[in-house]
Amino acid sequence: MPEIEEAIRQNVGVVALESTLISHGLPWPDNLETARKSEAAVREAGAIPATIAVLNGVIRVGLTEVELEQVSRSGRILKASRRDLSLVVSRGLDAATTVSSTLWIARKVGVGVLATGGLGGVHRGASTTFDISTDLDELARSDGMAIVCSGVKSILDIPATLEILETRGVAVIGYRTDTFPAFTTVSSGLPVDSRVDEAGDAARLVRSHRELGLPGAVMIAQPVPEAVGLDRQIMETALAEGLAKAKAQGITGKAITPFLLDHIREATGGRSLQANRSLIVANAGLAGEVAVRLADH
């Protein structure tokens, strides 16, 4: 989009937004409303939103209102990680981008800040299934990128995920928290590498990371707003039920995350949906603030 191209040229803050949380992570019409609010939150911070997707085989960095609704409404749109991009483009398909593919595209076009909800990671039982999200590899490759999120999804093996992030050299920074957020739960109870309390401090840390030429991304982990965060035990109970159902139905791979999120949404009477929507918008706003401060330097 011309607005985004100009913003990149002029070094105005731009925030990349992934699109699978719209197409696969939230139900209609909550997904479209959340996408609109996320873009608005970025703009309110003074930055430019760039929601990324693939439409008719063309990678789009920034979507029109019509395209945003198309991604939200389509029940058949593909979910494309980085490895799927060549297939989707070569066949002229429509696809929403995951964190890994959004990161790769953002870096290619010169966007250095990304906002999402919860990242992927090591799935429970990965010692036998080897189900580990490519998000982790892409974070390790995304030198100097700033990723604003609410930790990783609660359905994952969070201790194992943090171990891999440490091994891959990804800095994990808590935003106004000393513990690692667990998506729709405020805290996993596990410590973060360090803490910042203002967007300006987060931007300075990211800038230092870039100036030193350090590899890997900087994860800025912001907890879900406490007023809507779910109790950890409630989440664990709902998740255990969902995992048992997924196993009984033979659901694995890319399908398991949306299946579990749907189950948890039903099991919590919609409270997980409210928490998910709140954290997505809050993360977009914080990413906008960080992007503006990085551009001001």
N, C-alpha and C positions, 0 to 999 in steps of 0.2 A: 504494500500500500504506500502511496506517495507520502503520507504523513509520517510513516515509520522510517522510510528511506531518508527523508529530510532530517528527522530527529537523530538518526545514526550519524549522518554527515555533520550535523551541527553539535554533536556530542550532548544532546539533550537526553535525560534519563529515559530509558525504555525498559519495560518489564515483559519478559516472555511468560506466557500463560499456557500450560498444557491443556489439551482438549479431551483426553479420555475421562477426566472427572465429569465432564459435561455429558459425553455420549454413553459412558458405562458406569460412572460412579454415583450418579444421582438420577432419580426418576423425573419424568416430564410432569408438570412444567417447572418443578423446582430447579432443574438443571439450567434452564434458560435464564430464569430470574437470578440465580447465583452467578452465572457467567456475566450477566449485565452488571450486577452489583460489584463483582470483582474488577471489571474494567473501570467502573466509576470510582472505586476506591483508589486505583492506581492514578487516575486523573486528578482526584482530589488531593493527592500527595504531590502533584506537580509533574508527574511522569506520564509517559505514553504507553498504553497497553498494547501488546502484540500477541493475541491468541493465535496459536499455530495449529494447522491441520493440513491434510492433503485432500484436494478436491479435484476430481477428474484427472488424477495423476499429476497435479501441479501442487508443489509445496507452497502453502500460503502463510506468510508471516503477517498476521493481522487479518481479521475477518470483518466483512460488512455485517450489518444487522441481519440481512437475509441469510447470509452464510452461517452466522452464529445459530440462527434458528434451525437451519438445515442440519447442522451437526447435532443439535439438541433433539430434534424430532425423529431423525432417522434411526430406526431400530436395527438396521442392517449394516450400519457403517462399521468398518473394520477397526481393530485396535492395533496400531502399529508401533512396535518398539524400533530401535535403531536398525536392527537386522532386517526388518520388514520393508524399509523405505524403498529399496531398489525394486522389489516386487510390485509394490503398490504403484510406484511411478511408472514402471514399464508397462503395466496393464491398464493404466488410466483409471485407477480405482479411487474411491473415497475412503479416507481413514482418519481417525482421531489419533493424535500423537501422545505417547506415554512420556513420562519424565525423561527416559533415556533418549528418545528420538527428538524431543523438544530441546533438550540440552545440546544435542549435536547440531541441530538446525540453528539454534540461537548463536552458538559459537561461530558457525560458518558465516553468519551475516553480521557479526559484531555486536550482538546483544549480550551483556555480561551479567544480567540479573534475571532470575527465574523465580516465580512463585507457584506453589502448589499446595495441596492439602497434606497428605501423608505419603512419604516415599515408599518404594518397594524395598525388599530386603530378603533376609533368609527366612524361608517358610518353616513352620514347625514340622519336624520330621524330615528335614532336608538331608540328614545324615544317611537316609536310605533313598529318598526321592531325588536328591540333588536339585531341588526346586529353589533356586536363588535368583532374584531379580537382576536383570542386566543394568538396572539403575545404579547399582553399586560400582560396576565396572566403569560406567560412564561418568560417575562422580569422580572416580580416580583419574580419568582422562581429561576432565574439564578444568584445565589449569586456570585458576583465577576467577572462575565463575562463583557467584554468590547465589545460594539456593535458600529461599525462605520457605519453611515448611513447619508442620507441627510434629516433627519427628518422623517415625515410620508407622505404618498401619498397625493397629493393635493386634491384628490376627497373626503377626509375625513372631519369630523367635527374636526378641529385641536384644537380649544379651549377645547372641551370636552375631546379629547384624552390627552391633557396635564394635565387636571384635574385628570384623572384616573392615569396617570403616577405618579403624585405627591402623590395621595392617596396610590398607591402601593409601594411607596418608591423608585422609579427608578430615579437615578440622571440623569439630562439632562444637558449636558455640550456643549456649543457652541465652535466649533473649528474656531478660528479667526472670530467670529461673536458674537454679543450681542443679536441677535434675532434668533428665531427658524426657520430653513429652511423649505420650503414647497415643497420638492421633486424637481421638475423641475423649481420651482420658488425660487429665492435666499432667500427671506424672507417672513415669514407669518405675520410679524409685531408684533409677540408676543415674550416676553423676555424668555431667557434661564435661568437656575438656576445659572450658572457661566460660565466663559470663560477661555480657554487656547489658547495659540498661537504657541506652539511647541509640536511635538510628545512626546518629553521627559517629558514635563509638564503633558500631558495627561496620560502618563504611570505612573508618580509619583502619580497622583490622583487615578488611578485605583489600584495601589499597596497599597496606604493608605486605600482605601475602603476594600481591601482584608484583610489587617493586622488587621483592626478593627473588622473584622468579620461581617460587615454590610450585611443585606439581599439585594437581588435585584441586577440588572445589572447596569452598568454605560453606558449611551448612549452618544457617542461622535458624535455630529451632525455637519457635514461639508456641507456648502452650495454648490449647483451646481456651477461650474465655471461661473463667471459673464458673460463672453463673449457669452455663449450659453443659459443662463437662460431665461425663458419666462416671459413676463410681466404678473403680477398677474391678471389684468382685462381680458386679452386675455384668460388666463386659466379659469377664472370663467365663462366667456361667453361660452367657449367650453364645460365646465363641465355641465352647466345648460342644454345645448342642449342634451348632452349625458344622463343625468339623466332622462330627459323627454322621450327620446327614450327607455331607459331601462324600465321605468315604463309602457310605452305603449306596449312593447313586453313581459312584465312579467318576466324580467330577474332579479334574486335575488341571494343571497348567494354567493358561490364561483365564480359564472360566472360573477358577476357584475364588479369586478375589471378589468379583461382582456377586457371586453366589453367597459368599459369607457376609458381605456387606448388606445384601438384601435380607438375609436371615436375621442379622443383628438389628436391622431397622425394625423388622416385625417384632422381634423378641423384646425390644425396648420401647415399644409403643410409639415409635417415631422419634424418640429423643436423640438417637444417634444421628438421624438425618438433620435435626436442628443443630446439633453440635458440629457436624461436618460442614454444613453451610456457613455457620458462623466463623469457623476457623479458616475456611478458604478465603472468605472476604477479608478477614483480619490480616492474613498473610499477604494478600495482594496489596493492601494498604501499606504494610511495613516494607514490602519490597519496593514500592513506589518511593517511599521516603529514603531508603538506602540508595536507590538508583539516582535520585536527585542529588544527594550529597556526594556520590561518586563522580557525577558529572560536573559538580561545582568546583572540583579540585583543579 
